[in-house]
Amino acid sequence: QVQVVESGGGSVQPGGSLRLSCAASGIILGRNTIGWYRQAPEKQRELVAAIFPSGETTYADSVKERFKVSRDIRKNTVALQMNSLKPDDTAVYYCKLPIGSVDYWGKGSLVTVSS
């Protein structure tokens, strides 16, 4: 059974930074595409960033130049470094691991950006 777990959320002032981590049991993350999504109150879940097995990455326009997704092979985790955070970044952040026809999601990690 694959389990996905996010960690590292919290509260930060505008302009601050947070680092989220995604871990999964029973699977080697480096061989899979990992997506970071977020869902703000009363909004649809949206893709924030993704990293592919090749190491290539993609970002939503709203977070380019501020967020960075990376893989730690030794720890078998995928991180989302978030800098220059804005109040609009407030959301629950989810990690998605697609395997075949099944998408495995974590329970999410709350990020609150407020002064």
C-alpha positions as CSV (number, residue, x, y, z in Angstrom):
1,Q,0.0,0.0,0.0
2,V,1.4,3.3,-1.1
3,Q,1.1,6.1,1.5
4,V,2.0,9.7,0.7
5,V,2.7,12.2,3.5
6,E,3.3,15.9,3.4
7,S,5.1,17.8,6.1
8,G,6.6,21.3,6.7
9,G,3.6,23.6,6.5
10,G,2.9,26.4,8.9
11,S,2.3,30.1,9.3
12,V,4.6,32.7,7.9
13,Q,4.5,36.5,7.2
14,P,4.5,37.8,3.7
15,G,7.9,37.6,2.1
16,G,8.9,34.6,4.2
17,S,9.8,31.1,3.3
18,L,8.6,27.6,4.0
19,R,9.8,24.2,2.8
20,L,7.4,21.3,2.3
21,S,8.4,17.7,2.0
22,C,6.7,14.8,0.4
23,A,7.5,11.2,1.4
24,A,6.0,8.0,0.3
25,S,6.3,4.5,1.7
26,G,6.8,1.5,-0.5
27,I,7.9,3.4,-3.6
28,I,11.0,5.1,-5.0
29,L,10.0,8.6,-5.7
30,G,12.9,9.2,-8.0
31,R,11.3,6.9,-10.6
32,N,8.0,8.7,-10.6
33,T,6.5,12.0,-11.4
34,I,5.5,14.0,-8.3
35,G,3.1,16.9,-8.4
36,W,2.5,19.6,-5.8
37,Y,-1.0,21.0,-5.7
38,R,-2.7,23.4,-3.6
39,Q,-6.3,24.3,-2.7
40,A,-7.3,27.6,-1.3
41,P,-10.6,28.1,0.5
42,E,-13.5,28.0,-2.0
43,K,-11.2,27.5,-4.9
44,Q,-10.4,24.5,-7.0
45,R,-7.3,22.5,-6.5
46,E,-4.5,23.6,-8.8
47,L,-1.1,22.3,-9.9
48,V,1.8,24.3,-8.4
49,A,4.8,22.4,-9.5
50,A,5.9,19.0,-10.7
51,I,9.1,17.1,-11.1
52,F,9.5,14.3,-13.6
53,P,11.8,11.2,-13.5
54,S,14.1,12.9,-15.9
55,G,14.6,15.7,-13.3
56,E,12.7,18.2,-15.4
57,T,10.4,20.5,-13.6
58,T,7.4,22.6,-14.3
59,Y,5.7,25.4,-12.4
60,A,2.5,27.4,-12.4
61,D,3.0,30.9,-13.6
62,S,2.0,32.3,-10.2
63,V,4.9,30.7,-8.5
64,K,7.7,30.8,-11.0
65,E,10.9,32.3,-9.7
66,R,9.6,31.9,-6.1
67,F,9.1,28.1,-5.7
68,K,11.4,25.3,-6.4
69,V,10.7,21.6,-6.5
70,S,13.6,19.2,-5.9
71,R,14.2,15.6,-5.2
72,D,16.4,14.1,-2.4
73,I,17.2,10.6,-3.6
74,R,18.9,9.6,-0.3
75,K,15.9,10.5,1.8
76,N,13.4,9.4,-0.9
77,T,11.6,12.7,-0.6
78,V,10.5,15.5,-2.8
79,A,10.7,19.1,-1.5
80,L,8.9,22.2,-2.4
81,Q,10.9,25.3,-1.4
82,M,8.6,28.3,-1.2
83,N,10.2,31.8,-1.1
84,S,8.8,35.3,-1.2
85,L,5.4,34.0,0.0
86,K,2.3,36.0,-0.5
87,P,-1.1,35.9,1.2
88,D,-2.5,34.4,-2.1
89,D,-0.2,31.4,-1.5
90,T,-2.4,30.5,1.5
91,A,-3.8,27.0,0.9
92,V,-3.6,23.4,1.8
93,Y,-0.7,21.9,-0.2
94,Y,-0.9,18.3,-1.5
95,C,1.5,15.9,-2.9
96,K,0.3,13.6,-5.7
97,L,2.0,10.5,-6.8
98,P,0.5,9.0,-10.0
99,I,1.1,5.3,-10.5
100,G,-0.5,3.8,-13.5
101,S,-4.2,4.7,-13.4
102,V,-4.2,5.5,-9.7
103,D,-3.3,8.9,-8.1
104,Y,-2.1,8.7,-4.5
105,W,-2.6,11.8,-2.5
106,G,-1.4,12.9,0.8
107,K,-3.7,14.5,3.4
108,G,-2.2,17.9,2.8
109,S,-0.2,20.5,4.7
110,L,-1.6,23.9,5.6
111,V,0.4,26.9,4.6
112,T,-0.9,30.3,5.9
113,V,0.7,33.5,4.8
114,S,-0.5,36.4,6.9
115,S,0.8,39.5,8.7
